[in-house]
Amino acid sequence: MKLIFVRHGQTEENANGIIQGHLHGKLSQVGIKQAKIAADALKLEHIDIAYVSELARAKDTANEIMKFHPRVPVVYLPELKERHYGELQGKRLTDEEMEKLDKDEFRPGFRPLGGESTEELYNRVFGMLEKILSKHKNDTVIIVSHSGVGMAIAAILKNSSIEDVANNSRSMFKNGEIKIFEIESLKGTRLNAGHQSGTQRKKSLT
């Protein structure tokens, strides 16, 4: 399976350092431009099916891309939502608060109050990939989603940790970025709590 992953364009919340998580977010003018650039880059790509996060910022990005592929079916999946950040969602964090989140975010067992742990994010993405791979072994699939989901996908396919992916600046998923994977099988396995260690991320997260 050929997997094309696209992170949504910049949102107004991204630009203002606001944690979004499961909030929809609104593409900024920069984000709209990024979505159009991604769409142009993929306009000649053969695509069999699109899977898209249910959140508006991903849907709006996918809409630009799919204008060039009007006959391709689009499926919206809750499993492709960003990590749930619980009580942090909708907040503009101070530099001190952001520094603390950067330190704790992927620490084993860390879960924002009312939110989702790294292991839970990893496992739901793993389950989603299993289903997609079983249906589309010989297809080209596009996924439009979020940075946390992108890092989980990369970690699963590399049999690595999200920490390792996030710590490698070349593996960060920037707004509007396209990454392409060739998948024969899933190298990773489902995680038990505590199997991954922490990492640091910056304000572009979510």
C-alpha positions in Angstrom: 0.0 0.0 0.0 1.2 3.5 -0.8 0.2 5.9 2.0 0.2 9.6 1.4 -0.1 11.5 4.7 -0.9 15.2 4.8 -1.1 17.3 7.9 -3.7 20.1 7.9 -2.8 23.6 7.0 -2.0 26.2 9.7 -4.9 27.3 11.8 -5.6 30.6 13.6 -5.2 28.6 16.8 -1.8 27.3 15.7 -0.6 30.8 14.9 -1.7 32.0 18.4 -0.3 29.1 20.4 -3.7 27.7 21.4 -3.9 23.9 22.1 -6.6 22.4 19.8 -6.7 18.7 20.3 -10.3 17.6 19.5 -11.4 21.2 18.9 -12.1 21.9 15.2 -9.9 24.9 14.6 -10.1 27.3 11.6 -7.6 27.5 8.8 -5.7 30.8 8.7 -5.0 32.5 5.4 -1.5 30.9 5.6 -3.2 27.5 6.2 -5.5 27.9 3.2 -2.5 28.6 1.1 -0.7 25.6 2.5 -3.7 23.4 1.7 -3.7 24.7 -1.9 0.0 24.1 -2.3 -0.4 20.5 -1.1 -3.4 20.0 -3.4 -1.3 21.3 -6.4 1.6 18.9 -5.4 -0.8 15.9 -5.4 -3.1 16.8 -8.3 -1.5 14.3 -10.7 -1.2 11.6 -8.0 -3.3 8.5 -8.5 -5.5 8.1 -5.3 -7.9 5.2 -4.7 -9.4 6.5 -1.4 -9.1 9.3 1.1 -9.4 8.9 4.9 -9.8 12.2 6.7 -10.0 13.3 10.3 -13.5 14.4 11.4 -12.1 17.8 12.6 -12.8 20.9 10.5 -9.2 21.9 10.0 -8.4 18.5 8.4 -11.6 18.4 6.4 -11.0 21.9 5.0 -7.5 20.9 4.0 -8.7 17.7 2.4 -11.4 19.6 0.5 -8.7 21.5 -1.4 -6.8 18.3 -2.2 -9.9 16.4 -3.4 -11.0 19.1 -5.8 -8.5 17.5 -8.2 -9.8 14.0 -7.4 -13.6 14.5 -7.5 -14.4 10.8 -8.1 -12.3 9.5 -5.2 -14.3 8.4 -2.2 -13.7 10.3 1.1 -14.2 8.6 4.5 -14.1 10.6 7.7 -12.7 8.7 10.7 -12.8 9.6 14.4 -9.6 7.6 14.8 -7.8 10.2 12.8 -8.5 13.0 15.2 -5.6 14.7 17.0 -4.7 13.6 20.5 -7.3 14.7 23.1 -5.7 17.3 25.3 -8.5 17.4 27.9 -8.5 20.5 30.1 -5.7 22.1 28.0 -7.9 22.4 24.9 -8.8 25.9 23.9 -6.1 27.4 26.2 -3.3 29.7 25.1 -0.4 28.5 27.3 2.2 30.8 28.8 5.8 30.1 27.9 6.2 28.4 31.3 3.1 26.2 30.8 4.3 25.3 27.3 7.7 24.4 28.6 6.1 22.1 31.1 3.9 20.5 28.5 6.9 20.0 26.2 8.6 18.2 29.1 5.7 16.0 30.1 3.8 15.4 26.9 5.1 12.0 25.9 6.3 10.9 29.3 5.2 7.3 30.0 1.7 7.3 31.5 1.3 11.1 31.1 -2.3 12.1 30.3 -3.7 15.6 30.3 -6.6 15.8 32.8 -9.6 14.6 30.9 -7.4 13.8 27.8 -5.5 11.0 26.1 -2.2 9.3 26.8 0.5 8.8 24.2 -0.1 5.0 24.4 -3.9 5.5 23.8 -3.1 7.7 20.7 -0.6 5.2 19.4 -3.0 2.2 19.9 -6.0 3.9 18.2 -3.8 4.8 15.2 -2.4 1.3 15.1 -5.9 -0.1 15.0 -6.9 2.3 12.2 -3.8 1.4 10.2 -4.6 -2.4 10.6 -8.1 -1.9 9.1 -6.9 0.3 6.3 -4.1 -2.0 5.3 -6.4 -5.0 5.3 -8.7 -3.3 2.9 -6.2 -1.5 0.6 -3.1 -3.6 0.4 -2.5 -2.7 -3.3 -4.0 0.8 -3.3 -2.8 4.3 -2.9 -4.4 5.8 0.2 -4.3 9.4 1.3 -4.8 10.4 5.0 -5.4 14.0 6.0 -4.9 14.4 9.7 -2.8 15.9 12.4 0.8 16.0 13.7 0.2 13.6 16.6 -1.4 11.0 14.3 1.4 11.5 11.8 4.0 10.8 14.4 2.2 7.8 15.6 2.0 6.4 12.0 5.7 7.0 11.5 6.5 5.3 14.9 4.4 2.3 14.0 5.9 1.9 10.6 9.5 2.3 11.9 8.9 0.1 14.9 10.0 3.1 16.9 8.6 5.3 19.6 6.8 8.6 19.1 9.6 10.1 21.2 12.2 9.1 18.6 10.1 10.5 15.8 9.4 13.8 17.5 13.1 14.2 18.6 14.2 13.9 15.0 13.5 17.3 13.4 13.4 15.7 10.0 10.4 13.7 11.1 8.3 16.6 12.4 5.0 17.0 10.6 4.7 20.7 9.7 1.4 22.3 8.6 0.6 21.3 5.1 3.5 18.8 4.9 3.2 15.7 2.8 4.9 12.4 3.7 4.7 9.2 1.6 5.1 5.7 3.0 5.2 2.3 1.2 3.6 -0.3 3.5 3.8 -4.0 3.3 3.1 -4.8 7.0 2.9 -3.0 10.3 6.2 -3.3 12.2 5.0 -1.9 15.5 2.8 -3.6 18.0 0.1 -2.3 20.4 1.5 -0.7 23.5 0.9 -1.2 27.2 1.1 1.9 29.4 4.7 2.9 30.1 6.2 1.4 26.9 7.1 4.8 25.6 9.2 7.6 27.1 8.7 11.3 27.0 9.8 13.9 24.4 9.6 17.6 23.6 7.4 19.4 21.1 6.7 23.0 20.3 3.7 25.2 19.8 2.8 23.9 16.4 1.4 20.7 18.0 -2.2 19.8 17.2 
